[in-house]
């Protein structure tokens, strides 16, 4: 059975996150930080709604840099959309890193563009917001051909809309009881819930998923590929982790993880360690801002050392150096000319000497001819 998802959503206006489609009061002045908070909470995806005016869109989609940063930093799929006027704007969302684009089907231009966008990208990359049952009924054939997912943003349209189409639906819900949340997730056709029911329960998402699982609702629960119990730890219960820049291979640092740090790193996509001196968990960059974003984690042949390949923000070392390994114990050996280089130089020297000798002989021969 397909797993049901819990998806957070954000509404971007300018450089801030606002409260909703119609409520533009500021929710958070640091949308990137908010997105990271959501992503660390065991959500399954993130919906980004760009609420820029059409005037701003024509000025170059100023929120796209922010959306690109969010996509690069969070470790969950991102859907992006808002005021899409042409397929060129769709391309901008994909270039920013969004896995799916969201089309607002209340706009006629979105209805007109859907076939073209489907031809370009395929239905698996298209989600469509539906605000009323009528919109779904009228456009059912086009939607089922060209869209991969529906987003029902009005819960009042939920009851009738679910029976109209076979497309999976993300359903927006306000703060509701656990009973209503679970009953909505259980409905055939509902693939996920979003809205305030998720955003307002961010610290409790893992617990809610556990409760849903106990109710027999299949949900995506985080499980590492290799349990911490199968790793070989030291006597202190810790495992060393070597950290490497994923782009150039530079070794940045080495630290230790306990089970909590290991699981949090895998769940959030940000390197978290255990500080042996402070005897506490340590999120790299929490104080300095020099976060490390996971690109790959490997285990060695003996299961006793981890290798993390990361995107490093700023310096890895507390001294301000890019790498903690900035001091040489053995200096690099100076490069000397290879034998073949010396041979080539000798050849050049010998050739010069021969040419000089030939010129001397020629000069002597000319003098001898004058004497004769």
Buried (B, 14 or more C-beta within 10 A) or exposed (E): EEBBBBBBBBBBBBEBBBBBBEEBEEBBEEBBEBBBBBBBBBBBBBBBBBBBEEEBBEEEBBBBEBBBBBBEBBBBBBBBBBBBBEBEBBBBBBEBBBBBBBBBBEBEEBBEBBEEBBEBBEBEBBBBBBBBBEBBEEBBEBBBEBBBBBBBBBBEBBEEBBEBBEBBBBBBBEEBEEEBBBBBBEEEBBBBBBBBBBBEBBEEBBEBBEBBBEBEBEBBEEEBEEEBEEBEBEEEEBBBBBBBBBEEEBBBBBBBBBBEBBBBBBBBBBBBBBEEEEEEBBBBBEEEEBBBBBBEBEBEEEEEBBBBBBBBBEBBBEEEEBBBBEEEEEEEEEEEEEEEEEEEEEEEEEEEEEEEEEEEEEEEEEEEEEEE
